[in-house]
Every structure is written in C-alpha cells, then in structure tokens.
Amino acid sequence: EAGSEDIDILPNGLAFISSGLKYPGIKSPAPDKPGELFLMDLNEDNPRAVELRISRGFDLASFNPHGISTYVD
C-alpha cells in the first residue's frame, strides 16, 4: 500500500521486501502504521507478496525498516 523501500532476491527466487520507511519531515501515506516485511516467491506463476509475521517481543510499533539484506551460507 505504501510501496516497498528495498528488496533482496535470493538465488532460489525468494524475494524479501521491506516497506514502511518514514523519514522525519516527509509526509507518509500511513504515518501510524509500523513497517512490514514481505516475502515473494518469484518462481510462482502469479507471485504475490505475503506479509511475514514478526516474533513476539519485538518492538513492532517503532519498526521503521530502511533497507534489507540477506546472508546465504
């Protein structure tokens, strides 16, 4: 809804997407909504972004993702 901030695509076709970045002084389309992470499987015929659940105990209210990266071992 507010657009993605960054995306990282793994060699297996899974894409991780961060969304919801808010900069001070710049109008946000959803100022009270925390940031989100999404997963998209680009191998599917009709890929769609699915919101990832964030673990309990994480301060979701202040989650403001700026960028995303993955590490493949």
Secondary structure, DSSP 4 states (H G I P E B T S, - for coil): ---EEEEEE-TTSEEEEEE----TTS--SSTTSPPEEEEEETTSSS---EEPPPPTTS-GGG-----------
